[in-house]
Amino acid sequence: MFDIINFILINIVYQPFFNLLVVIYYLLQRINSAADMGMAVILFTIVFRIIILPLSLSSSETEKEREEMSKKLDEVAHLYKGNPVLLKAEKRKVFHSNKRVLFAEILDVGIQVLIAIMLYRIFSTGLEGADFHLLYPQVPPPSEPFNLVFLGKYDLSHPNLFLNIINSLVIFLAEALNIAKSGRPANREDKMALFVFPTVAFIFFAYMPAGKKLFVITTICFSIGIMVVQLGLFWYHKLKDKMNAAFYSRVKQ
């Protein structure tokens, strides 16, 4: 069983993306010999996010369902707080009737875990030569070491404080936009998440290779771009509805 899981993680998940990153690096080097692995990571991240965009949009569509399920769970907890047996049974009913939300959550968490494992290996040992045997025959091993210093300053194979701070700042911005996109006043949980998530991320990523942080920063910036478009469409339709209502009101008069 362990051999099967290891085969899936290495040959089906890790190997294709490791090769994709190396190919992108080679292509950038052809265009500009000064290109570094950080530039390849940014382009790799954008390509990766485009590949999984349908999953991201599907996850976004389940946000309202997720909020409704959370409200139902709060109501159940309040109604049956004195009866743990009934409380457990009612919670099970709520989860059973929201299988799509649970599946989306599990899938999202699973993808994030796989990405974390993949990136940690790529930047801790993979690009330094330990995984060159995983390169496809069409992708020859490098004749010289990869340039792992992003913009001539940030070594992607080691932790970096500055990129860690940037990482937490973009997480804060993403959370703020997420609250704005919801179209409802921020509650206590939203305000806590606004500061707790960036702080936890800062601690969690503190000792991880900077290459992983660069991937996360680019990923979140990509998500912020999507949220900005969604927010713009939300306010556009809201303004359009107000203008239509005002127009019909004048016509009636």
Backbone hydrogen bonds, N-H to C=O, Kabsch-Sander energy under -0.5 kcal/mol:
donor,donor_aa,acceptor,acceptor_aa,energy
5,I,1,M,-2.2
6,N,2,F,-2.7
7,F,3,D,-2.2
8,I,4,I,-2.3
9,L,5,I,-2.7
10,I,6,N,-2.5
11,N,7,F,-2.5
12,I,7,F,-0.8
12,I,8,I,-1.2
13,V,8,I,-1.7
14,Y,9,L,-2.7
15,Q,10,I,-3.0
17,F,13,V,-0.9
18,F,14,Y,-2.5
19,N,15,Q,-2.4
20,L,16,P,-2.2
21,L,17,F,-2.3
22,V,18,F,-2.0
23,V,19,N,-2.6
24,I,20,L,-2.4
25,Y,21,L,-2.1
26,Y,22,V,-2.4
27,L,23,V,-2.5
28,L,24,I,-2.4
29,Q,25,Y,-2.3
30,R,26,Y,-1.8
31,I,27,L,-1.7
32,N,28,L,-3.3
35,A,32,N,-2.1
37,M,147,N,-3.1
40,A,36,D,-1.5
41,V,37,M,-2.6
42,I,38,G,-2.1
43,L,39,M,-2.2
44,F,40,A,-3.0
45,T,41,V,-2.7
46,I,42,I,-2.0
47,V,43,L,-2.4
48,F,44,F,-2.8
49,R,45,T,-2.9
50,I,46,I,-2.1
51,I,47,V,-2.0
52,I,48,F,-2.0
53,L,50,I,-0.8
56,S,52,I,-2.0
57,L,53,L,-2.8
58,S,54,P,-2.0
59,S,55,L,-2.2
60,S,56,S,-1.9
61,E,57,L,-1.9
62,T,58,S,-0.9
63,E,60,S,-1.4
66,R,62,T,-2.5
67,E,63,E,-2.3
68,E,64,K,-2.5
69,M,65,E,-2.3
70,S,66,R,-2.1
71,K,67,E,-2.2
72,K,68,E,-2.3
73,L,69,M,-2.3
74,D,70,S,-2.0
75,E,71,K,-2.4
76,V,72,K,-2.6
77,A,73,L,-2.4
78,H,74,D,-1.9
79,L,75,E,-2.6
80,Y,76,V,-2.4
81,K,78,H,-0.6
83,N,80,Y,-1.7
87,L,83,N,-2.6
88,K,84,P,-2.1
89,A,85,V,-1.9
90,E,86,L,-2.9
91,K,87,L,-2.2
92,R,88,K,-1.9
93,K,89,A,-1.7
94,V,90,E,-2.0
95,F,91,K,-2.5
96,H,92,R,-2.4
97,S,93,K,-1.9
98,N,95,F,-1.0
99,K,96,H,-0.6
102,L,98,N,-1.9
103,F,99,K,-2.7
104,A,100,R,-2.2
105,E,101,V,-2.3
106,I,102,L,-2.7
107,L,103,F,-2.7
108,D,104,A,-2.4
109,V,105,E,-2.7
110,G,106,I,-2.6
111,I,107,L,-2.4
112,Q,108,D,-2.2
113,V,109,V,-2.4
114,L,110,G,-2.4
115,I,111,I,-2.5
116,A,112,Q,-2.3
117,I,113,V,-2.4
118,M,114,L,-2.7
119,L,115,I,-2.9
120,Y,116,A,-2.2
121,R,117,I,-2.0
122,I,118,M,-2.3
123,F,119,L,-2.4
124,S,120,Y,-1.7
125,T,121,R,-2.1
126,G,121,R,-3.3
127,L,122,I,-2.6
128,E,125,T,-0.7
129,G,126,G,-1.3
130,A,125,T,-1.7
131,D,126,G,-1.0
132,F,129,G,-1.2
134,L,131,D,-2.1
135,L,132,F,-1.5
139,V,136,Y,-2.2
148,L,146,F,-1.2
150,F,148,L,-0.8
150,F,154,Y,-3.1
152,G,149,V,-1.2
153,K,150,F,-2.2
154,Y,150,F,-2.3
155,D,153,K,-0.7
156,L,148,L,-3.1
156,L,154,Y,-0.7
158,H,155,D,-1.5
164,N,160,N,-1.5
165,I,161,L,-2.2
166,I,162,F,-2.3
167,N,163,L,-2.3
168,S,164,N,-1.9
169,L,165,I,-2.2
170,V,166,I,-2.4
171,I,167,N,-1.6
172,F,168,S,-2.1
173,L,169,L,-2.3
174,A,170,V,-2.4
175,E,171,I,-2.4
176,A,172,F,-2.3
177,L,173,L,-2.4
178,N,174,A,-2.2
179,I,175,E,-2.0
180,A,176,A,-2.1
181,K,177,L,-2.7
182,S,178,N,-1.1
183,G,179,I,-0.6
183,G,180,A,-0.9
184,R,179,I,-0.6
191,K,187,N,-2.1
192,M,188,R,-2.1
193,A,189,E,-2.5
194,L,190,D,-1.8
195,F,191,K,-0.7
195,F,192,M,-1.0
196,V,192,M,-3.3
197,F,193,A,-1.6
199,T,195,F,-1.4
200,V,196,V,-3.0
201,A,197,F,-2.7
202,F,198,P,-2.1
203,I,199,T,-1.9
204,F,200,V,-3.0
205,F,201,A,-2.7
206,A,202,F,-0.5
206,A,203,I,-0.6
208,M,205,F,-1.6
210,A,155,D,-0.5
210,A,158,H,-2.0
211,G,156,L,-2.5
212,K,209,P,-1.1
213,K,209,P,-1.1
214,L,210,A,-2.4
215,F,211,G,-1.8
216,V,212,K,-2.5
217,I,213,K,-3.0
218,T,214,L,-2.3
219,T,215,F,-2.6
220,I,216,V,-2.8
221,C,217,I,-2.4
222,F,218,T,-2.3
223,S,219,T,-2.2
224,I,220,I,-2.9
225,G,221,C,-2.2
226,I,222,F,-1.8
227,M,223,S,-2.6
228,V,224,I,-2.7
229,V,225,G,-1.9
230,Q,226,I,-2.5
231,L,227,M,-3.0
232,G,228,V,-2.6
233,L,229,V,-2.4
234,F,230,Q,-2.2
235,W,231,L,-2.4
236,Y,232,G,-2.1
237,H,233,L,-2.5
238,K,234,F,-2.1
239,L,235,W,-2.7
240,K,236,Y,-2.4
241,D,237,H,-2.5
242,K,238,K,-1.9
243,M,239,L,-2.4
244,N,240,K,-2.4
245,A,241,D,-2.4
246,A,242,K,-2.5
247,F,243,M,-2.3
248,Y,244,N,-2.6
249,S,245,A,-1.8
250,R,246,A,-1.9
251,V,247,F,-2.1
252,K,248,Y,-2.1
253,Q,249,S,-1.4
